[in-house]
Amino acid sequence: MSRATEIDDLDKLRRELPGQVRAAPACNPLAYAQAADEAYRAMWKRYCSSDA
């Protein structure tokens, strides 16, 4: 069955999706930058503690 026939589900998705996108970390520049910074620091620490 095609998703195009599931009108109620598609309508619900259309209503909820903008809020989900706004709540995503990628839509919050400060939270995204902090998460990226933490990830880079963790990678650097792993690299420094390895035999590389």
mmCIF file as gemmi writes it, N, C-alpha and C atoms, coordinates in Angstrom:
data_model
loop_
_atom_site.group_PDB
_atom_site.id
_atom_site.type_symbol
_atom_site.label_atom_id
_atom_site.label_alt_id
_atom_site.label_comp_id
_atom_site.label_asym_id
_atom_site.label_entity_id
_atom_site.label_seq_id
_atom_site.pdbx_PDB_ins_code
_atom_site.Cartn_x
_atom_site.Cartn_y
_atom_site.Cartn_z
_atom_site.occupancy
_atom_site.B_iso_or_equiv
_atom_site.pdbx_formal_charge
_atom_site.auth_seq_id
_atom_site.auth_asym_id
_atom_site.pdbx_PDB_model_num
ATOM 1 N N . MET Axp A 1 ? 0.845 -1.18 0 1 0 ? 1 A 1
ATOM 2 C CA . MET Axp A 1 ? 0 0 0 1 0 ? 1 A 1
ATOM 3 C C . MET Axp A 1 ? 0.89 1.242 0 1 0 ? 1 A 1
ATOM 4 N N . SER Axp A 2 ? 0.493 2.258 -0.684 1 0 ? 2 A 1
ATOM 5 C CA . SER Axp A 2 ? 1.253 3.494 -0.798 1 0 ? 2 A 1
ATOM 6 C C . SER Axp A 2 ? 0.998 4.405 0.406 1 0 ? 2 A 1
ATOM 7 N N . ARG Axp A 3 ? 2.047 5.115 0.839 1 0 ? 3 A 1
ATOM 8 C CA . ARG Axp A 3 ? 1.889 6.075 1.941 1 0 ? 3 A 1
ATOM 9 C C . ARG Axp A 3 ? 0.914 7.189 1.566 1 0 ? 3 A 1
ATOM 10 N N . ALA Axp A 4 ? 0.762 7.44 0.283 1 0 ? 4 A 1
ATOM 11 C CA . ALA Axp A 4 ? -0.129 8.508 -0.17 1 0 ? 4 A 1
ATOM 12 C C . ALA Axp A 4 ? -1.579 8.232 0.22 1 0 ? 4 A 1
ATOM 13 N N . THR Axp A 5 ? -1.912 6.998 0.486 1 0 ? 5 A 1
ATOM 14 C CA . THR Axp A 5 ? -3.285 6.671 0.879 1 0 ? 5 A 1
ATOM 15 C C . THR Axp A 5 ? -3.505 6.813 2.381 1 0 ? 5 A 1
ATOM 16 N N . GLU Axp A 6 ? -2.452 7.033 3.14 1 0 ? 6 A 1
ATOM 17 C CA . GLU Axp A 6 ? -2.545 7.165 4.596 1 0 ? 6 A 1
ATOM 18 C C . GLU Axp A 6 ? -2.646 8.646 4.956 1 0 ? 6 A 1
ATOM 19 N N . ILE Axp A 7 ? -3.728 9.265 4.559 1 0 ? 7 A 1
ATOM 20 C CA . ILE Axp A 7 ? -3.927 10.704 4.692 1 0 ? 7 A 1
ATOM 21 C C . ILE Axp A 7 ? -3.814 11.169 6.143 1 0 ? 7 A 1
ATOM 22 N N . ASP Axp A 8 ? -4.407 10.445 7.074 1 0 ? 8 A 1
ATOM 23 C CA . ASP Axp A 8 ? -4.367 10.859 8.482 1 0 ? 8 A 1
ATOM 24 C C . ASP Axp A 8 ? -2.938 10.862 9.017 1 0 ? 8 A 1
ATOM 25 N N . ASP Axp A 9 ? -2.17 9.826 8.693 1 0 ? 9 A 1
ATOM 26 C CA . ASP Axp A 9 ? -0.78 9.758 9.149 1 0 ? 9 A 1
ATOM 27 C C . ASP Axp A 9 ? 0.047 10.882 8.525 1 0 ? 9 A 1
ATOM 28 N N . LEU Axp A 10 ? -0.158 11.139 7.256 1 0 ? 10 A 1
ATOM 29 C CA . LEU Axp A 10 ? 0.572 12.204 6.581 1 0 ? 10 A 1
ATOM 30 C C . LEU Axp A 10 ? 0.205 13.579 7.139 1 0 ? 10 A 1
ATOM 31 N N . ASP Axp A 11 ? -1.066 13.768 7.45 1 0 ? 11 A 1
ATOM 32 C CA . ASP Axp A 11 ? -1.504 15.042 8.029 1 0 ? 11 A 1
ATOM 33 C C . ASP Axp A 11 ? -0.877 15.258 9.402 1 0 ? 11 A 1
ATOM 34 N N . LYS Axp A 12 ? -0.833 14.205 10.209 1 0 ? 12 A 1
ATOM 35 C CA . LYS Axp A 12 ? -0.203 14.288 11.534 1 0 ? 12 A 1
ATOM 36 C C . LYS Axp A 12 ? 1.281 14.604 11.386 1 0 ? 12 A 1
ATOM 37 N N . LEU Axp A 13 ? 1.962 13.952 10.467 1 0 ? 13 A 1
ATOM 38 C CA . LEU Axp A 13 ? 3.371 14.206 10.228 1 0 ? 13 A 1
ATOM 39 C C . LEU Axp A 13 ? 3.595 15.647 9.783 1 0 ? 13 A 1
ATOM 40 N N . ARG Axp A 14 ? 2.746 16.146 8.93 1 0 ? 14 A 1
ATOM 41 C CA . ARG Axp A 14 ? 2.846 17.525 8.438 1 0 ? 14 A 1
ATOM 42 C C . ARG Axp A 14 ? 2.705 18.533 9.586 1 0 ? 14 A 1
ATOM 43 N N . ARG Axp A 15 ? 1.855 18.227 10.555 1 0 ? 15 A 1
ATOM 44 C CA . ARG Axp A 15 ? 1.669 19.121 11.703 1 0 ? 15 A 1
ATOM 45 C C . ARG Axp A 15 ? 2.828 19.036 12.688 1 0 ? 15 A 1
ATOM 46 N N . GLU Axp A 16 ? 3.354 17.833 12.918 1 0 ? 16 A 1
ATOM 47 C CA . GLU Axp A 16 ? 4.363 17.622 13.953 1 0 ? 16 A 1
ATOM 48 C C . GLU Axp A 16 ? 5.791 17.875 13.488 1 0 ? 16 A 1
ATOM 49 N N . LEU Axp A 17 ? 6.07 17.716 12.216 1 0 ? 17 A 1
ATOM 50 C CA . LEU Axp A 17 ? 7.44 17.785 11.718 1 0 ? 17 A 1
ATOM 51 C C . LEU Axp A 17 ? 8.128 19.134 11.958 1 0 ? 17 A 1
ATOM 52 N N . PRO Axp A 18 ? 7.474 20.265 11.731 1 0 ? 18 A 1
ATOM 53 C CA . PRO Axp A 18 ? 8.173 21.532 11.982 1 0 ? 18 A 1
ATOM 54 C C . PRO Axp A 18 ? 8.661 21.674 13.428 1 0 ? 18 A 1
ATOM 55 N N . GLY Axp A 19 ? 7.865 21.254 14.382 1 0 ? 19 A 1
ATOM 56 C CA . GLY Axp A 19 ? 8.278 21.312 15.784 1 0 ? 19 A 1
ATOM 57 C C . GLY Axp A 19 ? 9.438 20.378 16.074 1 0 ? 19 A 1
ATOM 58 N N . GLN Axp A 20 ? 9.44 19.217 15.459 1 0 ? 20 A 1
ATOM 59 C CA . GLN Axp A 20 ? 10.541 18.272 15.646 1 0 ? 20 A 1
ATOM 60 C C . GLN Axp A 20 ? 11.83 18.824 15.051 1 0 ? 20 A 1
ATOM 61 N N . VAL Axp A 21 ? 11.721 19.475 13.91 1 0 ? 21 A 1
ATOM 62 C CA . VAL Axp A 21 ? 12.901 20.077 13.282 1 0 ? 21 A 1
ATOM 63 C C . VAL Axp A 21 ? 13.43 21.212 14.15 1 0 ? 21 A 1
ATOM 64 N N . ARG Axp A 22 ? 12.544 22.078 14.648 1 0 ? 22 A 1
ATOM 65 C CA . ARG Axp A 22 ? 12.971 23.184 15.512 1 0 ? 22 A 1
ATOM 66 C C . ARG Axp A 22 ? 13.637 22.681 16.789 1 0 ? 22 A 1
ATOM 67 N N . ALA Axp A 23 ? 13.195 21.532 17.303 1 0 ? 23 A 1
ATOM 68 C CA . ALA Axp A 23 ? 13.743 20.987 18.542 1 0 ? 23 A 1
ATOM 69 C C . ALA Axp A 23 ? 15.056 20.239 18.319 1 0 ? 23 A 1
ATOM 70 N N . ALA Axp A 24 ? 15.403 19.965 17.079 1 0 ? 24 A 1
ATOM 71 C CA . ALA Axp A 24 ? 16.627 19.224 16.779 1 0 ? 24 A 1
ATOM 72 C C . ALA Axp A 24 ? 17.858 20.063 17.108 1 0 ? 24 A 1
ATOM 73 N N . PRO Axp A 25 ? 18.916 19.431 17.586 1 0 ? 25 A 1
ATOM 74 C CA . PRO Axp A 25 ? 20.133 20.163 17.924 1 0 ? 25 A 1
ATOM 75 C C . PRO Axp A 25 ? 20.699 20.971 16.749 1 0 ? 25 A 1
ATOM 76 N N . ALA Axp A 26 ? 20.537 20.503 15.546 1 0 ? 26 A 1
ATOM 77 C CA . ALA Axp A 26 ? 21.078 21.214 14.383 1 0 ? 26 A 1
ATOM 78 C C . ALA Axp A 26 ? 20.394 22.556 14.176 1 0 ? 26 A 1
ATOM 79 N N . CYS Axp A 27 ? 19.218 22.752 14.753 1 0 ? 27 A 1
ATOM 80 C CA . CYS Axp A 27 ? 18.5 24.023 14.623 1 0 ? 27 A 1
ATOM 81 C C . CYS Axp A 27 ? 18.805 24.972 15.777 1 0 ? 27 A 1
ATOM 82 N N . ASN Axp A 28 ? 19.651 24.551 16.679 1 0 ? 28 A 1
ATOM 83 C CA . ASN Axp A 28 ? 20.061 25.39 17.8 1 0 ? 28 A 1
ATOM 84 C C . ASN Axp A 28 ? 21.576 25.578 17.678 1 0 ? 28 A 1
ATOM 85 N N . PRO Axp A 29 ? 22.017 26.702 17.109 1 0 ? 29 A 1
ATOM 86 C CA . PRO Axp A 29 ? 23.449 26.878 16.845 1 0 ? 29 A 1
ATOM 87 C C . PRO Axp A 29 ? 24.332 26.745 18.087 1 0 ? 29 A 1
ATOM 88 N N . LEU Axp A 30 ? 23.88 27.234 19.219 1 0 ? 30 A 1
ATOM 89 C CA . LEU Axp A 30 ? 24.686 27.149 20.432 1 0 ? 30 A 1
ATOM 90 C C . LEU Axp A 30 ? 24.835 25.694 20.88 1 0 ? 30 A 1
ATOM 91 N N . ALA Axp A 31 ? 23.727 24.972 20.941 1 0 ? 31 A 1
ATOM 92 C CA . ALA Axp A 31 ? 23.779 23.57 21.352 1 0 ? 31 A 1
ATOM 93 C C . ALA Axp A 31 ? 24.593 22.742 20.356 1 0 ? 31 A 1
ATOM 94 N N . TYR Axp A 32 ? 24.455 23.044 19.07 1 0 ? 32 A 1
ATOM 95 C CA . TYR Axp A 32 ? 25.202 22.314 18.047 1 0 ? 32 A 1
ATOM 96 C C . TYR Axp A 32 ? 26.705 22.575 18.203 1 0 ? 32 A 1
ATOM 97 N N . ALA Axp A 33 ? 27.085 23.828 18.405 1 0 ? 33 A 1
ATOM 98 C CA . ALA Axp A 33 ? 28.5 24.168 18.564 1 0 ? 33 A 1
ATOM 99 C C . ALA Axp A 33 ? 29.081 23.51 19.815 1 0 ? 33 A 1
ATOM 100 N N . GLN Axp A 34 ? 28.318 23.503 20.896 1 0 ? 34 A 1
ATOM 101 C CA . GLN Axp A 34 ? 28.797 22.866 22.127 1 0 ? 34 A 1
ATOM 102 C C . GLN Axp A 34 ? 28.968 21.365 21.931 1 0 ? 34 A 1
ATOM 103 N N . ALA Axp A 35 ? 28.02 20.734 21.263 1 0 ? 35 A 1
ATOM 104 C CA . ALA Axp A 35 ? 28.118 19.293 21.013 1 0 ? 35 A 1
ATOM 105 C C . ALA Axp A 35 ? 29.295 18.978 20.102 1 0 ? 35 A 1
ATOM 106 N N . ALA Axp A 36 ? 29.506 19.791 19.074 1 0 ? 36 A 1
ATOM 107 C CA . ALA Axp A 36 ? 30.634 19.578 18.17 1 0 ? 36 A 1
ATOM 108 C C . ALA Axp A 36 ? 31.949 19.768 18.922 1 0 ? 36 A 1
ATOM 109 N N . ASP Axp A 37 ? 32.03 20.798 19.762 1 0 ? 37 A 1
ATOM 110 C CA . ASP Axp A 37 ? 33.232 21.048 20.548 1 0 ? 37 A 1
ATOM 111 C C . ASP Axp A 37 ? 33.534 19.865 21.464 1 0 ? 37 A 1
ATOM 112 N N . GLU Axp A 38 ? 32.52 19.354 22.132 1 0 ? 38 A 1
ATOM 113 C CA . GLU Axp A 38 ? 32.716 18.209 23.018 1 0 ? 38 A 1
ATOM 114 C C . GLU Axp A 38 ? 33.181 16.983 22.241 1 0 ? 38 A 1
ATOM 115 N N . ALA Axp A 39 ? 32.615 16.785 21.065 1 0 ? 39 A 1
ATOM 116 C CA . ALA Axp A 39 ? 33.008 15.639 20.238 1 0 ? 39 A 1
ATOM 117 C C . ALA Axp A 39 ? 34.458 15.766 19.785 1 0 ? 39 A 1
ATOM 118 N N . TYR Axp A 40 ? 34.864 16.947 19.324 1 0 ? 40 A 1
ATOM 119 C CA . TYR Axp A 40 ? 36.253 17.155 18.899 1 0 ? 40 A 1
ATOM 120 C C . TYR Axp A 40 ? 37.219 16.978 20.065 1 0 ? 40 A 1
ATOM 121 N N . ARG Axp A 41 ? 36.849 17.482 21.226 1 0 ? 41 A 1
ATOM 122 C CA . ARG Axp A 41 ? 37.723 17.326 22.395 1 0 ? 41 A 1
ATOM 123 C C . ARG Axp A 41 ? 37.877 15.856 22.766 1 0 ? 41 A 1
ATOM 124 N N . ALA Axp A 42 ? 36.777 15.108 22.722 1 0 ? 42 A 1
ATOM 125 C CA . ALA Axp A 42 ? 36.84 13.679 23.05 1 0 ? 42 A 1
ATOM 126 C C . ALA Axp A 42 ? 37.706 12.935 22.034 1 0 ? 42 A 1
ATOM 127 N N . MET Axp A 43 ? 37.575 13.275 20.751 1 0 ? 43 A 1
ATOM 128 C CA . MET Axp A 43 ? 38.411 12.627 19.725 1 0 ? 43 A 1
ATOM 129 C C . MET Axp A 43 ? 39.88 12.967 19.939 1 0 ? 43 A 1
ATOM 130 N N . TRP Axp A 44 ? 40.181 14.223 20.261 1 0 ? 44 A 1
ATOM 131 C CA . TRP Axp A 44 ? 41.558 14.652 20.48 1 0 ? 44 A 1
ATOM 132 C C . TRP Axp A 44 ? 42.16 13.928 21.692 1 0 ? 44 A 1
ATOM 133 N N . LYS Axp A 45 ? 41.383 13.809 22.756 1 0 ? 45 A 1
ATOM 134 C CA . LYS Axp A 45 ? 41.873 13.116 23.951 1 0 ? 45 A 1
ATOM 135 C C . LYS Axp A 45 ? 42.152 11.646 23.653 1 0 ? 45 A 1
ATOM 136 N N . ARG Axp A 46 ? 41.262 11.001 22.884 1 0 ? 46 A 1
ATOM 137 C CA . ARG Axp A 46 ? 41.495 9.608 22.497 1 0 ? 46 A 1
ATOM 138 C C . ARG Axp A 46 ? 42.757 9.492 21.652 1 0 ? 46 A 1
ATOM 139 N N . TYR Axp A 47 ? 42.925 10.415 20.735 1 0 ? 47 A 1
ATOM 140 C CA . TYR Axp A 47 ? 44.105 10.4 19.875 1 0 ? 47 A 1
ATOM 141 C C . TYR Axp A 47 ? 45.373 10.583 20.702 1 0 ? 47 A 1
ATOM 142 N N . CYS Axp A 48 ? 45.351 11.545 21.628 1 0 ? 48 A 1
ATOM 143 C CA . CYS Axp A 48 ? 46.535 11.817 22.446 1 0 ? 48 A 1
ATOM 144 C C . CYS Axp A 48 ? 46.878 10.656 23.372 1 0 ? 48 A 1
ATOM 145 N N . SER Axp A 49 ? 45.9 9.906 23.798 1 0 ? 49 A 1
ATOM 146 C CA . SER Axp A 49 ? 46.159 8.788 24.718 1 0 ? 49 A 1
ATOM 147 C C . SER Axp A 49 ? 46.472 7.486 23.987 1 0 ? 49 A 1
ATOM 148 N N . SER Axp A 50 ? 46.386 7.507 22.658 1 0 ? 50 A 1
ATOM 149 C CA . SER Axp A 50 ? 46.697 6.307 21.878 1 0 ? 50 A 1
ATOM 150 C C . SER Axp A 50 ? 48.173 6.296 21.503 1 0 ? 50 A 1
ATOM 151 N N . ASP Axp A 51 ? 48.614 5.241 20.865 1 0 ? 51 A 1
ATOM 152 C CA . ASP Axp A 51 ? 50.009 5.114 20.443 1 0 ? 51 A 1
ATOM 153 C C . ASP Axp A 51 ? 50.238 5.735 19.058 1 0 ? 51 A 1
ATOM 154 N N . ALA Axp A 52 ? 49.308 6.512 18.569 1 0 ? 52 A 1
ATOM 155 C CA . ALA Axp A 52 ? 49.421 7.082 17.225 1 0 ? 52 A 1
ATOM 156 C C . ALA Axp A 52 ? 50.508 8.124 17.117 1 0 ? 52 A 1
